[in-house]
Amino acid sequence: MEAGNQTGVLKFILLGLSEDMDSQPLLFGLFLFMLLVTVLGNLLIILAVSSDSHLHTPMYFFLSNLSLSDIGFTSTTVLKMLVNIQTRSNTITYEGCLTQMYFFMIFAGLDNLLLTVMAYDRFVAICHPLRYTVIMNPHLCGLLLLLSWLICLTYSLLQSLMFLRVSFCKGTEIPHFFCELTQILKLACSDTLANDILLYFVTGLLGVIPLTGILFSYSRIISCIMGISSVARKYKAFSTCGSHLLVVSLFYGVGLGVYLTSGTTHPSRKGSIASVIYTVVTPMLNPFIYSLKNRDMKRALRRFFRRGAYSQ
């Protein structure tokens, strides 16, 4: 490939997690299993919430949307990886790479914003229980979801349009198993200052503001819980947000590790492992966290399977 603008680059090379050909069948089986568990687990939550009238509440409305986002988040990266392993080809077209980046940024941002909205929902439910149905009305819930989608779509589109102006030279090997924007920009032979400014500014904005909202919500939740005299009521109040707190800890904890390792010149194996946990393992664990620690969800799933058995 000749140096020049991006029209001369037809393909990128995804180096993946391992160059050892003997380990490829193991990786294929492992990631196929995790993809199926992620899709089926999150799909079950969506079906349980939509089919059970007891779960037609703001908390479960946002949970079902988080599950939908998690399916897209994992599928965006893992499906291409599985195809590459199966076909013994580690290439991805320029258009395919751009498309993968676009949807990855959408679903990553959507996960982030939905977790923030869910923290606000728990804050209202625990600190203002008598006004909960008035504040978290269907109109506000729909507006918060729409706003989350619009923010993610706008940012992803803007970042993709900025990417089109970047030119590449001969080195088009991406040291990752999917097209990550920070790694691809390091391959450019044109000036990427504007791209880097936009990337780090919006990443910081979408990271700091939602995290600040979550921390504020939980500081108020803890304050409200500490003011409750009954131990049983304290436990019940905290148990309603225990699952969400665990998911937030996983999302931001691993996300911070991915952010720190992506900034290095030569990504380490630890960085690849952190990316796998962030994009695959965390979305796979979310259905288990929300179903195992939530009695309402467990009852809804039992009723869903029971109806399925009766229909046969």
VEXLUM-214242 format. One record per atom (N, C-alpha, C): residue in three letters; x, y, z. Coordinates in steps of 0.001 Angstrom, whole numbers, padded with zeros to 6 digits, always signed. Layout:
// VEXLUM-214242
ALAXYZ
...
// end
This chain:
// VEXLUM-214242
MET+000842-001198+000000
MET+000000+000000+000000
MET+000869+001237+000000
GLU+000532+002170-000819
GLU+001289+003407-000919
GLU+000823+004380+000152
ALA+001773+005217+000564
ALA+001377+006259+001506
ALA+000448+007211+000796
GLY-000500+007720+001492
GLY-001475+008614+000894
GLY-002674+008710+001766
ASN-003800+009102+001197
ASN-004957+009228+002046
ASN-005609+007869+002260
GLN-006706+007876+003062
GLN-007286+006629+003499
GLN-007892+005808+002371
THR-008145+006396+001195
THR-008726+005627+000101
THR-007758+004567-000393
GLY-006449+004716-000107
GLY-005470+003714-000517
GLY-005423+002533+000436
VAL-006019+002666+001632
VAL-006020+001588+002611
VAL-007335+000828+002492
LEU-007244-000391+001976
LEU-008444-001192+001793
LEU-008723-002076+002996
LYS-007667-002443+003731
LYS-007828-003369+004844
LYS-006907-003006+006003
PHE-007368-003390+007208
PHE-006529-003355+008394
PHE-006295-004793+008833
ILE-005245-004989+009589
ILE-004931-006326+010112
ILE-005126-006311+011620
LEU-006038-007150+012109
LEU-006290-007285+013542
LEU-005387-008386+014090
LEU-004441-008030+014924
LEU-003485-009014+015447
LEU-004122-009968+016450
GLY-005251-009576+017034
GLY-005981-010466+017925
GLY-005322-010636+019280
LEU-005766-011683+019989
LEU-005258-011938+021337
LEU-004024-012820+021331
SER-003878-013645+020308
SER-002742-014566+020250
SER-002424-014886+018796
GLU-001129-014980+018498
GLU-000696-015355+017158
GLU-000438-016849+017048
ASP-000589-017565+018153
ASP-000391-019019+018171
ASP-001578-019707+017509
MET-001358-020369+016393
MET-002444-021015+015647
MET-003076-022165+016437
ASP-002306-022817+017298
ASP-002847-023939+018074
ASP-003884-023489+019097
SER-003792-022224+019516
SER-004732-021722+020524
SER-005998-021148+019909
GLN-006058-021037+018580
GLN-007217-020421+017931
GLN-008522-021207+018135
PRO-008525-022547+018027
PRO-009778-023283+018303
PRO-010280-023073+019721
LEU-009353-023002+020684
LEU-009743-022765+022077
LEU-010357-021382+022235
LEU-009727-020372+021612
LEU-010265-019010+021675
LEU-011634-018933+021010
PHE-011787-019635+019877
PHE-013068-019628+019165
PHE-014175-020210+020048
GLY-013916-021364+020663
GLY-014916-021990+021522
GLY-015245-021148+022738
LEU-014223-020553+023335
LEU-014421-019742+024546
LEU-015248-018499+024249
PHE-014893-017786+023172
PHE-015606-016543+022860
PHE-016993-016813+022291
LEU-017165-017926+021586
LEU-018499-018292+021113
LEU-019411-018591+022297
PHE-018875-019301+023281
PHE-019649-019610+024494
PHE-020044-018327+025219
MET-019082-017414+025410
MET-019374-016165+026123
MET-020358-015301+025348
LEU-020275-015300+024013
LEU-021223-014527+023209
LEU-022635-015086+023355
LEU-022772-016405+023288
LEU-024089-017029+023415
LEU-024696-016786+024795
VAL-023866-016904+025843
VAL-024354-016650+027200
VAL-024795-015193+027348
THR-024010-014280+026785
THR-024342-012849+026854
THR-025660-012555+026156
VAL-025802-013045+024930
VAL-027014-012775+024148
VAL-028236-013414+024804
LEU-028133-014696+025174
LEU-029282-015396+025758
LEU-029649-014830+027120
GLY-028635-014543+027957
GLY-028904-014005+029294
GLY-029588-012653+029240
ASN-029068-011761+028421
ASN-029670-010426+028316
ASN-031016-010463+027603
LEU-031157-011385+026648
LEU-032440-011536+025964
LEU-033516-012037+026923
LEU-033140-012921+027828
LEU-034088-013418+028834
LEU-034580-012286+029733
ILE-033677-011383+030107
ILE-034084-010244+030930
ILE-035072-009361+030176
ILE-034794-009105+028898
ILE-035694-008275+028084
ILE-037070-008933+027979
LEU-037105-010236+027722
LEU-038369-010954+027580
LEU-039123-011026+028902
ALA-038395-011247+030006
ALA-039033-011319+031321
ALA-039655-009978+031702
VAL-038942-008891+031451
VAL-039454-007552+031786
VAL-040664-007196+030927
SER-040587-007511+029639
SER-041684-007141+028738
SER-042931-007990+028956
SER-042758-009236+029455
SER-043910-010133+029600
SER-044542-010107+030983
ASP-043883-009509+031956
ASP-044391-009494+033328
ASP-044813-008071+033703
SER-046073-007881+033964
SER-046594-006549+034280
SER-046040-006006+035596
HIS-045607-006902+036506
HIS-045041-006466+037779
HIS-043706-005733+037585
LEU-043079-005966+036440
LEU-041778-005359+036176
LEU-041869-004156+035237
HIS-043070-003681+035002
HIS-043241-002500+034152
HIS-043049-001231+034998
THR-041830-001086+035499
THR-041452+000052+036324
THR-040224+000715+035704
PRO-039912+001954+036087
PRO-038742+002629+035507
PRO-037438+001840+035654
MET-037206+001226+036825
MET-035960+000500+037049
MET-035773-000616+036036
TYR-036823-001390+035812
TYR-036726-002513+034885
TYR-036813-002066+033427
PHE-037431-000933+033199
PHE-037426-000358+031853
PHE-035995-000030+031428
PHE-035256+000619+032324
PHE-033858+000942+032012
PHE-032985-000308+032006
LEU-033295-001274+032848
LEU-032533-002527+032874
LEU-032666-003281+031557
SER-033869-003333+031006
SER-034067-004029+029734
SER-033330-003314+028603
ASN-033274-001995+028664
ASN-032509-001240+027657
ASN-031009-001432+027834
LEU-030561-001568+029085
LEU-029153-001869+029342
LEU-028802-003246+028782
SER-029703-004201+028930
SER-029479-005542+028382
SER-029383-005506+026863
LEU-030249-004723+026224
LEU-030198-004570+024768
LEU-028870-003947+024342
SER-028421-002949+025093
SER-027145-002301+024796
SER-025978-003274+024975
ASP-026049-004114+026006
ASP-024979-005089+026256
ASP-024869-006110+025126
ILE-026009-006514+024571
ILE-025992-007439+023441
ILE-025258-006811+022256
GLY-025598-005565+021959
GLY-024924-004866+020862
GLY-023461-004614+021153
PHE-023143-004281+022412
PHE-021774-003982+022831
PHE-020842-005165+022575
THR-021286-006359+022973
THR-020454-007562+022802
THR-020455-008045+021359
SER-021622-008065+020731
SER-021726-008571+019358
SER-020884-007760+018386
THR-020781-006453+018619
THR-020024-005576+017723
THR-018576-006013+017565
THR-017979-006491+018652
THR-016554-006854+018611
THR-016323-008352+018418
VAL-017108-009176+019107
VAL-016820-010614+019146
VAL-017178-011315+017839
LEU-018277-010910+017191
LEU-018684-011595+015956
LEU-017592-011552+014897
LYS-016979-010398+014698
LYS-015904-010278+013702
LYS-014697-011112+014100
MET-014404-011156+015385
MET-013289-011961+015863
MET-013523-013447+015576
LEU-014743-013926+015809
LEU-015077-015327+015546
LEU-014984-015650+014058
VAL-015450-014726+013223
VAL-015365-014921+011768
VAL-013906-015011+011334
ASN-013072-014139+011873
ASN-011654-014134+011514
ASN-010959-015430+011919
ILE-011289-015931+013103
ILE-010677-017195+013550
ILE-011145-018346+012675
GLN-012434-018370+012356
GLN-012993-019466+011568
GLN-012459-019472+010140
THR-012273-018283+009564
THR-011794-018194+008174
THR-010269-018125+008084
ARG-009622-018132+009257
ARG-008144-018036+009327
ARG-007647-016755+008635
SER-008415-015714+008781
SER-008039-014420+008212
SER-008163-013361+009301
ASN-007150-012529+009436
ASN-007185-011506+010490
ASN-007335-010094+009930
THR-007954-010011+008765
THR-008134-008706+008132
THR-009553-008176+008337
ILE-009675-006860+008249
ILE-010978-006198+008280
ILE-010898-005012+007325
THR-011921-004822+006536
THR-011907-003733+005553
THR-011968-002376+006252
TYR-011586-001351+005513
TYR-011633+000018+006048
TYR-013060+000369+006448
GLU-014026+000027+005588
GLU-015439+000323+005883
GLU-015919-000490+007082
GLY-015493-001763+007146
GLY-015886-002618+008266
GLY-015328-002111+009583
CYS-014096-001624+009545
CYS-013451-001081+010746
CYS-014168+000181+011214
LEU-014509+001039+010272
LEU-015222+002278+010602
LEU-016595+001962+011200
THR-017281+000987+010618
THR-018605+000586+011118
THR-018507+000001+012520
GLN-017501-000846+012730
GLN-017320-001453+014053
GLN-017031-000396+015115
MET-016173+000567+014784
MET-015874+001660+015716
MET-017128+002464+016041
TYR-017925+002737+015018
TYR-019126+003555+015190
TYR-020090+002917+016189
PHE-020388+001633+015981
PHE-021338+000963+016871
PHE-020740+000685+018245
PHE-019436+000434+018304
PHE-018791+000211+019594
PHE-018904+001461+020463
MET-018655+002624+019878
MET-018750+003870+020642
MET-020187+004149+021069
ILE-021155+003798+020229
ILE-022562+004000+020589
ILE-022923+003185+021815
PHE-022638+001871+021767
PHE-023065+000986+022856
PHE-022253+001194+024124
ALA-020967+001542+023991
ALA-020160+001835+025180
ALA-020690+003076+025891
GLY-020993+004111+025118
GLY-021546+005337+025697
GLY-022935+005120+026275
LEU-023730+004302+025595
LEU-025090+004042+026056
LEU-025082+003293+027385
ASP-024197+002304+027526
ASP-024041+001604+028808
ASP-023727+002597+029926
ASN-022818+003491+029630
ASN-022377+004490+030595
ASN-023534+005373+031052
LEU-024282+005906+030106
LEU-025374+006833+030431
LEU-026551+006118+031094
LEU-026841+004891+030669
LEU-027941+004144+031279
LEU-027647+003802+032738
LEU-026397+003483+033040
LEU-026028+003211+034434
LEU-026209+004469+035289
THR-025936+005623+034698
THR-026129+006887+035414
THR-027612+007153+035663
VAL-028430+006923+034648
VAL-029876+007119+034790
VAL-030450+006154+035830
MET-029941+004926+035843
MET-030419+003934+036816
MET-030030+004324+038237
ALA-028866+004960+038402
ALA-028460+005451+039725
ALA-029408+006550+040188
TYR-029794+007439+039269
TYR-030752+008495+039602
TYR-032103+007902+039977
ASP-032520+006853+039271
ASP-033779+006175+039563
ASP-033771+005611+040980
ARG-032651+004986+041376
ARG-032538+004427+042738
ARG-032538+005546+043781
PHE-031915+006668+043447
PHE-031901+007819+044363
PHE-033318+008318+044628
VAL-034098+008461+043579
VAL-035480+008937+043737
VAL-036311+007910+044507
ALA-036132+006619+044196
ALA-036921+005566+044837
ALA-036649+005482+046336
ILE-035400+005692+046751
ILE-035041+005533+048161
ILE-035202+006835+048942
CYS-034816+007937+048339
CYS-034861+009226+049059
CYS-036193+009951+048929
HIS-036943+009675+047871
HIS-038253+010323+047677
HIS-039297+009271+047278
PRO-039528+008274+048141
PRO-040429+007166+047771
PRO-041863+007586+047493
LEU-042362+008590+048220
LEU-043751+009012+048041
LEU-043958+009761+046720
ARG-042898+010345+046191
ARG-043001+011096+044935
ARG-042396+010331+043760
TYR-042039+009059+043993
TYR-041320+008292+042973
TYR-042098+008181+041664
THR-043356+007781+041747
THR-044155+007594+040526
THR-044430+008914+039815
VAL-044442+010016+040593
VAL-044675+011325+039983
VAL-043423+011803+039250
ILE-042267+011646+039908
ILE-041009+012105+039303
ILE-040604+011213+038135
MET-040548+009895+038399
MET-040114+008952+037353
MET-041316+008501+036529
ASN-041972+009435+035910
ASN-043136+009118+035086
ASN-042685+008611+033709
PRO-043575+007950+032955
PRO-043192+007414+031642
PRO-042614+008445+030686
HIS-043107+009671+030753
HIS-042604+010734+029874
HIS-041128+011029+030163
LEU-040776+011159+031453
LEU-039382+011439+031820
LEU-038485+010258+031470
CYS-038957+009045+031715
CYS-038162+007850+031407
CYS-037859+007768+029908
GLY-038886+008012+029106
GLY-038682+008003+027656
GLY-037747+009109+027206
LEU-037862+010266+027844
LEU-037005+011407+027501
LEU-035544+011132+027859
LEU-035300+010521+029022
LEU-033936+010183+029444
LEU-033310+009155+028507
LEU-034104+008167+028084
LEU-033603+007164+027157
LEU-033292+007783+025799
LEU-034201+008615+025310
LEU-033995+009277+024020
LEU-032767+010181+024056
LEU-032596+010914+025147
LEU-031439+011800+025289
LEU-030131+011002+025296
SER-030141+009858+025959
SER-028954+008994+025997
SER-028585+008523+024592
TRP-029590+008088+023838
TRP-029339+007639+022462
TRP-028821+008788+021595
LEU-029425+009957+021722
LEU-029014+011097+020892
LEU-027572+011513+021175
ILE-027185+011517+022452
ILE-025807+011877+022815
ILE-024817+010884+022204
CYS-025117+009600+022325
CYS-024206+008563+021817
CYS-024145+008561+020296
LEU-025283+008718+019650
LEU-025307+008750+018182
LEU-024556+009964+017649
THR-024743+011109+018289
THR-024078+012331+017837
THR-022572+012229+017991
TYR-022129+011771+019167
TYR-020688+011645+019404
TYR-020056+010635+018445
SER-020692+009482+018268
SER-020145+008438+017395
SER-020074+008913+015948
LEU-021118+009607+015510
LEU-021131+010129+014145
LEU-020041+011185+013959
LEU-019892+012074+014919
LEU-018868+013114+014842
LEU-017465+012506+014810
GLN-017245+011509+015671
GLN-015938+010858+015705
GLN-015658+010096+014416
SER-016680+009482+013837
SER-016519+008749+012573
SER-016214+009699+011416
LEU-016886+010839+011382
LEU-016627+011828+010332
LEU-015214+012397+010452
MET-014762+012601+011682
MET-013397+013069+011907
MET-012381+012015+011470
PHE-012743+010750+011629
PHE-011847+009655+011254
PHE-011637+009602+009737
LEU-012638+010026+008973
LEU-012551+009979+007510
LEU-011458+010884+006955
ARG-011064+011899+007703
ARG-010039+012827+007232
ARG-008621+012328+007533
VAL-008505+011211+008261
VAL-007191+010680+008644
VAL-006633+009828+007510
SER-005355+009997+007205
SER-004707+009189+006176
SER-003749+008201+006823
PHE-003538+007067+006131
PHE-002715+005999+006674
PHE-001586+005646+005708
CYS-000499+005163+006276
CYS+000638+004726+005470
CYS+000659+003199+005421
LYS+001827+002608+005370
LYS+001918+001166+005174
LYS+001543+000367+006419
GLY+001894+000880+007599
GLY+001653+000109+008818
GLY+000200+000140+009243
THR-000547-000905+008934
THR-001970-000931+009275
THR-002302-002128+010161
GLU-001354-002558+010976
GLU-001588-003653+011912
GLU-002114-003087+013226
ILE-003311-003528+013615
ILE-003941-003060+014850
ILE-003659-004076+015950
PRO-002949-003695+017004
PRO-002600-004636+018080
PRO-003775-004897+019011
HIS-004863-005385+018439
HIS-006085-005598+019214
HIS-006945-006627+018487
PHE-008046-007063+019154
PHE-008948-008010+018495
PHE-010158-007309+017885
PHE-010204-005974+017995
PHE-011237-005204+017314
PHE-010684-003815+017016
CYS-011423-003052+016221
CYS-010968-001723+015820
CYS-011241-000724+016942
GLU-010212-000451+017709
GLU-010313+000534+018780
GLU-009717+001839+018280
LEU-010451+002924+018436
LEU-010072+004199+017837
LEU-008687+004672+018274
THR-008391+004547+019568
THR-007100+005037+020058
THR-005921+004309+019407
GLN-006086+003000+019154
GLN-005011+002227+018529
GLN-004890+002538+017038
ILE-006010+002776+016380
ILE-005977+003052+014939
ILE-005367+004422+014657
LEU-005657+005392+015498
LEU-005101+006733+015285
LEU-003574+006733+015379
LYS-003012+005766+016114
LYS-001548+005669+016214
LYS-000911+005180+014913
LEU-001737+004612+014016
LEU-001228+004117+012737
LEU-001249+005205+011665
ALA-001853+006337+011948
ALA-002024+007386+010938
ALA-000695+008051+010609
CYS-000584+008470+009350
CYS+000601+009225+008944
CYS+000254+010697+008702
SER-000972+011067+009029
SER-001379+012476+008946
SER-001558+013013+010362
ASP-001786+014280+010463
ASP-001946+014914+011776
ASP-003280+014499+012395
THR-003236+013977+013623
THR-004455+013517+014308
THR-004740+014340+015555
LEU-004191+015547+015619
LEU-004370+016377+016812
LEU-005848+016660+017084
ALA-006585+017009+016040
ALA-008020+017310+016211
ALA-008776+016069+016682
ASN-008422+014905+016114
ASN-009064+013652+016527
ASN-008763+013331+017985
ASP-007488+013516+018380
ASP-007085+013224+019764
ASP-007779+014157+020750
ILE-007876+015446+020387
ILE-008544+016403+021271
ILE-010004+016024+021471
LEU-010686+015719+020357
LEU-012098+015324+020437
LEU-012259+014037+021242
LEU-011375+013068+020981
LEU-011466+011776+021655
LEU-011314+011914+023164
TYR-010257+012578+023604
TYR-009999+012675+025036
TYR-010946+013643+025730
PHE-011386+014679+025028
PHE-012328+015625+025626
PHE-013680+014954+025874
VAL-014217+014300+024842
VAL-015541+013678+024987
VAL-015467+012454+025890
THR-014371+011681+025794
THR-014219+010522+026677
THR-014193+010977+028130
GLY-013451+012051+028384
GLY-013425+012591+029738
GLY-014778+013109+030169
LEU-015468+013781+029234
LEU-016781+014348+029533
LEU-017801+013252+029826
LEU-017827+012227+028952
LEU-018773+011123+029129
LEU-018368+010190+030261
GLY-017134+010352+030742
GLY-016698+009549+031869
GLY-016889+010285+033185
VAL-016474+011540+033226
VAL-016499+012306+034475
VAL-017917+012683+034887
ILE-018710+013220+033952
ILE-020064+013686+034306
ILE-020971+012537+034761
PRO-021070+011429+034009
PRO-021893+010322+034504
PRO-021394+009741+035828
LEU-020064+009592+035963
LEU-019525+009051+037211
LEU-019824+009988+038381
THR-019724+011294+038143
THR-020062+012267+039188
THR-021536+012149+039579
GLY-022399+011954+038564
GLY-023827+011768+038839
GLY-024088+010519+039656
ILE-023385+009439+039341
ILE-023551+008178+040080
ILE-023073+008342+041524
LEU-021901+008959+041696
LEU-021355+009147+043041
LEU-022258+010052+043884
PHE-022803+011102+043252
PHE-023717+011990+043974
PHE-024982+011244+044387
SER-025534+010447+043452
SER-026756+009690+043752
SER-026535+008736+044919
TYR-025405+008034+044898
TYR-025157+007058+045964
TYR-024769+007721+047282
SER-024178+008913+047232
SER-023905+009631+048477
SER-025214+010039+049151
ARG-026183+010437+048330
ARG-027497+010792+048863
ARG-028250+009545+049333
ILE-028088+008452+048591
ILE-028746+007189+048979
ILE-028224+006717+050328
ILE-026900+006737+050504
ILE-026304+006306+051772
ILE-026768+007202+052909
SER-026833+008509+052642
SER-027299+009449+053660
SER-028743+009158+054071
CYS-029583+008852+053085
CYS-030990+008536+053371
CYS-031123+007215+054134
ILE-030321+006224+053741
ILE-030382+004918+054398
ILE-029922+005015+055850
MET-028874+005816+056084
MET-028374+005981+057452
MET-029403+006654+058355
GLY-030313+007406+057756
GLY-031344+008078+058538
GLY-032528+007184+058876
ILE-032561+005961+058333
ILE-033639+005022+058623
ILE-033328+004300+059934
SER-034279+004261+060838
SER-034043+003668+062160
SER-034106+002141+062141
SER-034996+001580+061336
SER-035170+000125+061300
SER-034060-000539+060493
VAL-033438-001562+061081
VAL-032367-002305+060395
VAL-032928-003053+059185
ALA-034116-003614+059342
ALA-034748-004364+058245
ALA-035026-003450+057056
ARG-035492-002242+057347
ARG-035771-001292+056269
ARG-034488-000795+055613
LYS-033429-000663+056423
LYS-032133-000283+055871
LYS-031648-001326+054871
TYR-031739-002603+055291
TYR-031283-003692+054423
TYR-032112-003759+053149
LYS-033430-003586+053277
LYS-034307-003634+052110
LYS-034001-002495+051146
ALA-033745-001299+051694
ALA-033444-000143+050846
ALA-032128-000337+050105
PHE-031112-000823+050810
PHE-029808-000996+050175
PHE-029816-002157+049183
SER-030611-003199+049465
SER-030650-004366+048571
SER-031221-004025+047205
THR-032036-002963+047126
THR-032624-002585+045836
THR-031591-001989+044881
CYS-030458-001526+045423
CYS-029439-000951+044542
CYS-028115-001705+044602
GLY-028089-002854+045291
GLY-026863-003644+045402
GLY-026373-004165+044060
SER-027295-004668+043241
SER-026925-005210+041927
SER-026362-004111+041035
HIS-027038-002966+041038
HIS-026587-001850+040205
HIS-025210-001369+040639
LEU-024974-001304+041939
LEU-023679-000850+042460
LEU-022559-001791+042037
LEU-022843-003097+042035
LEU-021844-004083+041615
LEU-021526-003940+040127
VAL-022552-003745+039306
VAL-022347-003573+037862
VAL-021569-002293+037573
VAL-021897-001219+038284
VAL-021176+000052+038113
VAL-019696-000111+038470
SER-019431-000832+039562
SER-018041-001059+039985
SER-017267-001827+038928
LEU-017886-002838+038352
LEU-017243-003612+037284
LEU-016996-002750+036058
PHE-018020-002011+035654
PHE-017948-001217+034422
PHE-016860-000155+034510
TYR-016863+000608+035594
TYR-015900+001700+035714
TYR-014518+001208+036131
GLY-014472+000152+036938
GLY-013181-000380+037361
GLY-012388-000935+036199
VAL-013029-001793+035397
VAL-012353-002372+034238
VAL-012170-001321+033149
GLY-013171-000430+032991
GLY-013062+000625+031986
GLY-011863+001529+032225
LEU-011576+001812+033493
LEU-010405+002630+033818
LEU-009120+001911+033418
GLY-009092+000585+033646
GLY-007917-000194+033254
GLY-007709-000192+031748
VAL-008791-000295+030991
VAL-008709-000263+029528
VAL-008224+001103+029058
TYR-008752+002165+029670
TYR-008374+003534+029278
TYR-006888+003788+029524
LEU-006383+003319+030661
LEU-004979+003541+030998
LEU-004047+002756+030086
THR-004414+001501+029750
THR-003549+000672+028912
THR-003630+001062+027440
SER-004773+001630+027004
SER-004914+002022+025597
SER-004045+003223+025266
GLY-003656+003962+026275
GLY-002831+005135+026038
GLY-001359+004833+025860
THR-000945+003577+026101
THR+000457+003222+025955
THR+000817+003029+024495
THR+002077+003218+024180
THR+002529+003077+022789
THR+002444+001638+022317
HIS+002829+000704+023211
HIS+002772-000714+022880
HIS+001841-001404+023867
PRO+000596-001669+023473
PRO-000375-002269+024371
PRO+000123-003610+024902
SER-000013-003807+026203
SER+000452-005040+026827
SER-000623-006103+026773
ARG-000224-007345+027153
ARG-001191-008430+027226
ARG-002241-008144+028282
LYS-001829-007447+029364
LYS-002794-007079+030403
LYS-003872-006160+029841
GLY-003463-005277+028912
GLY-004431-004385+028287
GLY-005451-005145+027464
SER-004996-006186+026746
SER-005915-007010+025958
SER-006882-007761+026856
ILE-006363-008265+027973
ILE-007218-008985+028925
ILE-008256-008036+029515
ALA-007824-006813+029850
ALA-008766-005823+030388
ALA-009852-005500+029372
SER-009486-005417+028089
SER-010469-005135+027037
SER-011468-006278+026899
VAL-010987-007521+027040
VAL-011879-008683+026968
VAL-012885-008641+028111
ILE-012399-008337+029322
ILE-013293-008256+030484
ILE-014318-007145+030288
TYR-013863-006021+029747
TYR-014733-004855+029571
TYR-015802-005089+028506
THR-015403-005673+027373
THR-016330-005805+026240
THR-017103-007118+026226
VAL-016608-008144+026922
VAL-017233-009463+026844
VAL-017713-009955+028207
VAL-016810-009982+029178
VAL-017136-010606+030466
VAL-018168-009795+031243
THR-017988-008476+031315
THR-018927-007642+032076
THR-020356-007721+031541
PRO-020588-007572+030216
PRO-021960-007743+029712
PRO-022514-009149+029939
MET-021616-010153+029972
MET-022065-011529+030218
MET-022509-011714+031669
LEU-021834-011040+032604
LEU-022147-011193+034027
LEU-023373-010398+034458
ASN-023690-009319+033733
ASN-024800-008448+034148
ASN-026120-009188+034365
PRO-026551-010079+033452
PRO-027816-010796+033696
PRO-027777-011641+034961
PHE-026634-012275+035248
PHE-026511-013092+036457
PHE-026579-012216+037708
ILE-025920-011073+037662
ILE-025916-010169+038813
ILE-027329-009676+039112
TYR-028057-009269+038061
TYR-029391-008711+038272
TYR-030433-009779+038588
SER-030247-010998+038092
SER-031252-012038+038336
SER-031012-012779+039646
LEU-029743-013048+039978
LEU-029445-013811+041190
LEU-029680-013001+042453
LYS-029512-011674+042386
LYS-029652-010828+043567
LYS-030979-010077+043588
ASN-031924-010475+042721
ASN-033178-009738+042624
ASN-034340-010722+042640
ARG-035111-010689+043717
ARG-036209-011644+043864
ARG-037309-011425+042832
ASP-037605-010172+042516
ASP-038633-009880+041518
ASP-038245-010443+040152
MET-036973-010291+039797
MET-036508-010804+038518
MET-036538-012329+038484
LYS-036156-012958+039589
LYS-036186-014420+039644
LYS-037616-014945+039514
ARG-038551-014273+040176
ARG-039955-014683+040054
ARG-040461-014487+038621
ALA-040087-013389+038006
ALA-040507-013121+036629
ALA-039944-014165+035668
LEU-038694-014555+035873
LEU-038075-015580+035014
LEU-038755-016924+035204
ARG-039098-017264+036460
ARG-039803-018532+036703
ARG-041158-018533+036021
ARG-041890-017403+036123
ARG-043190-017319+035459
ARG-043035-017386+033945
PHE-041972-016785+033420
PHE-041730-016799+031972
PHE-041487-018223+031480
PHE-040645-018976+032194
PHE-040357-020353+031797
PHE-041574-021251+031995
ARG-042363-020957+033051
ARG-043556-021756+033301
ARG-044568-021566+032175
ARG-044748-020314+031727
ARG-045661-020055+030604
ARG-045164-020744+029336
GLY-043847-020742+029144
GLY-043274-021406+027988
GLY-043511-022898+028004
ALA-043421-023496+029208
ALA-043645-024940+029345
ALA-045117-025274+029105
TYR-046035-024420+029625
TYR-047460-024676+029435
TYR-047863-024526+027967
SER-047256-023594+027274
SER-047627-023358+025872
SER-047253-024526+024987
GLN-046288-025335+025453
GLN-045895-026515+024678
GLN-046812-027692+024970
// end
